[in-house]
Amino acid sequence: MIFGFELQRRAVAAGSSVEVHVCHPGAARTDLLKGDNLNRTGKIIWPLISPLIAQSAEKGSWPLVLCAAEEGLKPETFYGPTQMGGPVRRHR
């Protein structure tokens, strides 16, 4: 978030019309936590708990699609899910 907000500040200072939005998918069940990305314990525990604490990959993509496609979003704003798998909202 700090990087995104600083990037927006610098874009404005440079006279650019670029807008920076900070988007987070929340916890999502994807293949990113497979292979060498987890230790042995994580490889055992993640498949067991992820259905309880993580949303689907599709729902995890919603904040990123919103930030890429929606017009009228506020710069220097964090967008993410309201709750596990909930709708996307502005958090700041």
C-alpha positions as CSV (number, residue, x, y, z in Angstrom):
1,M,0.0,0.0,0.0
2,I,2.8,2.4,0.9
3,F,4.4,1.8,-2.5
4,G,1.1,2.4,-4.3
5,F,0.3,5.6,-2.4
6,E,3.9,7.0,-3.0
7,L,3.7,6.1,-6.7
8,Q,0.4,8.1,-6.9
9,R,2.0,11.0,-5.1
10,R,5.0,11.0,-7.5
11,A,2.7,10.7,-10.5
12,V,0.7,13.8,-9.4
13,A,3.9,15.7,-8.7
14,A,5.2,14.9,-12.2
15,G,2.0,16.1,-13.7
16,S,0.9,12.7,-14.9
17,S,-2.7,11.7,-15.3
18,V,-1.9,8.1,-14.1
19,E,-4.0,6.9,-11.2
20,V,-2.8,4.3,-8.8
21,H,-5.2,2.0,-7.0
22,V,-4.2,-0.6,-4.4
23,C,-6.1,-3.9,-4.8
24,H,-5.9,-7.0,-2.7
25,P,-7.7,-10.3,-3.5
26,G,-7.7,-11.5,0.1
27,A,-7.0,-15.2,0.7
28,A,-7.9,-17.2,-2.4
29,R,-7.5,-20.9,-3.3
30,T,-5.0,-20.8,-6.2
31,D,-2.0,-22.9,-7.2
32,L,0.4,-20.2,-5.9
33,L,0.8,-22.2,-2.7
34,K,1.8,-25.5,-4.3
35,G,5.1,-26.9,-5.1
36,D,8.1,-25.3,-3.4
37,N,6.3,-22.3,-2.0
38,L,5.4,-24.1,1.2
39,N,7.3,-26.1,3.7
40,R,6.1,-29.7,4.5
41,T,3.8,-28.6,7.3
42,G,2.2,-26.0,5.1
43,K,1.7,-28.5,2.3
44,I,-0.3,-30.7,4.7
45,I,-2.2,-28.0,6.5
46,W,-3.1,-25.6,3.6
47,P,-5.3,-28.0,1.7
48,L,-7.2,-28.8,4.9
49,I,-7.9,-25.3,6.1
50,S,-8.1,-23.4,2.8
51,P,-11.7,-24.3,2.1
52,L,-12.6,-22.8,5.5
53,I,-10.6,-19.6,5.4
54,A,-10.0,-18.8,1.7
55,Q,-12.4,-17.8,-1.1
56,S,-12.4,-19.2,-4.6
57,A,-9.9,-18.0,-7.1
58,E,-12.7,-16.4,-9.1
59,K,-13.9,-14.3,-6.1
60,G,-10.3,-13.4,-5.3
61,S,-9.9,-11.9,-8.8
62,W,-12.9,-9.5,-8.3
63,P,-10.9,-6.6,-6.7
64,L,-8.2,-6.7,-9.3
65,V,-10.7,-6.8,-12.2
66,L,-12.6,-3.9,-10.5
67,C,-9.4,-1.8,-10.3
68,A,-8.5,-2.6,-13.9
69,A,-11.9,-1.9,-15.5
70,E,-14.0,0.3,-13.3
71,E,-14.1,4.0,-14.0
72,G,-14.3,6.7,-11.3
73,L,-12.3,4.9,-8.6
74,K,-10.4,7.1,-6.1
75,P,-6.6,7.2,-6.4
76,E,-4.6,6.3,-3.2
77,T,-7.4,4.0,-2.2
78,F,-7.3,0.4,-1.1
79,Y,-9.9,-2.0,-2.6
80,G,-10.5,-5.5,-1.4
81,P,-13.2,-7.9,-0.2
82,T,-15.4,-6.9,2.6
83,Q,-15.2,-10.4,4.1
84,M,-14.2,-13.9,3.0
85,G,-15.6,-14.0,-0.5
86,G,-17.7,-10.9,0.1
87,P,-18.2,-8.1,-2.4
88,V,-15.4,-5.6,-3.1
89,R,-15.4,-2.3,-1.3
90,R,-13.3,0.7,-0.7
91,H,-11.4,0.5,2.5
92,R,-9.9,3.9,2.7
